[in-house]
Amino acid sequence: MGCCPSKMSKEYTFKDMEAAAKKGKYLIVVDGLVLDVTKYVSKHPGGKVIMNAVASDGSNCFVRHHRPHGMSGKRAASLCVGRLAESEVPPPVRDPRGTLESVHKALGGQK
């Protein structure tokens, strides 16, 4: 499934994500994509450690703890609600195993 084009057009800033967190909506960034993990936190195989990435860029953590060809790419894509505003995009993450590529493939190649 993944992010439909209308969701990909929604842009978030870190300030937007901080405000959402105060209201109980947990958004994280993975390679420029904004994921809503609010309902997923209790299902996350790594436990609540995912909360450490709320309202921040969790790309490095995602790459470190997920396999490139596992369910993580499809799961992340299914949680996608938009993208990080261009003015906020951090430098690219080193991803020698191609873990982030699996997320973008699940989105149909959109980034």
FENNORZI-V49657 format. One record per backbone hydrogen bond with DSSP energy under -1.0 kcal/mol. CO is the residue of the C=O (numbers start at 1). NH is the residue of the N-H. E is the energy in kcal/mol with one decimal. If there is no record, write none. Layout:
co/nh/e
CO/NH/E
CO/NH/E
This chain:
co/nh/e
4/8/-1.9
5/9/-1.1
7/10/-1.3
10/83/-2.6
12/85/-3.3
13/17/-2.0
14/18/-2.3
15/19/-2.2
16/20/-2.2
17/21/-2.2
18/22/-1.6
20/23/-1.0
20/25/-2.6
21/24/-1.5
26/37/-2.6
27/55/-3.6
28/35/-3.2
29/58/-2.9
30/33/-1.9
32/84/-2.9
33/30/-2.5
34/81/-3.1
34/82/-1.1
35/28/-2.3
37/41/-1.8
40/43/-1.6
40/44/-1.3
44/47/-2.3
47/50/-1.1
48/51/-2.3
49/52/-1.9
50/53/-1.7
51/54/-1.2
53/56/-1.9
56/29/-2.1
58/62/-2.6
59/63/-2.6
60/64/-2.3
61/65/-1.9
62/66/-1.0
71/75/-2.9
72/76/-2.7
73/77/-2.2
74/78/-2.1
75/79/-1.0
77/80/-1.1
79/36/-2.9
82/34/-2.5
83/12/-2.1
85/88/-2.6
95/98/-1.4
98/102/-1.0
100/104/-1.9
101/105/-2.5
102/106/-1.8
104/109/-3.1
105/108/-2.0
